[in-house]
């Protein structure tokens, strides 16, 4: 199975995980160099007004992940326009779950790209923790809304 096909399968798996938790999800139809001029992430997950814009990265081993500068700028621009939280979802084949890192906290390399290493992963949250944070934000918004 090709690397890009594995990546698409991982994106579909993550989309289903969010959907099962009550999110509306949209997976981008294509990714990579073919979509350089298009500004959208791999996956969008929305739950009661909380929008997550997600770039999904899959690696077979726990090595450092390098992400191009244009890809992170694209994600951050989409998130700004949508009022979304920009996330990088990382899945290593030997790990059972995903790790989520806010794209604003990635380390920039000398060449202008970004990297996710063990230091950055120390700040990552699991799918369960991310879902709990979204639920807290939803509840906070309900308390402060003008509906009540």
Secondary structure as UniProt FT lines:
FT   HELIX           3..20
FT   TURN            21..22
FT   STRAND          24..27
FT   HELIX           33..35
FT   TURN            36..37
FT   STRAND          43..47
FT   TURN            48..49
FT   STRAND          50..59
FT   STRAND          65..67
FT   HELIX           69..82
FT   STRAND          85..92
FT   TURN            93..94
FT   STRAND          99..102
FT   HELIX           103..105
FT   STRAND          107..108
FT   TURN            110..111
FT   STRAND          114..116
FT   HELIX           118..121
FT   TURN            122..123
FT   STRAND          125..126
FT   HELIX           127..143
//
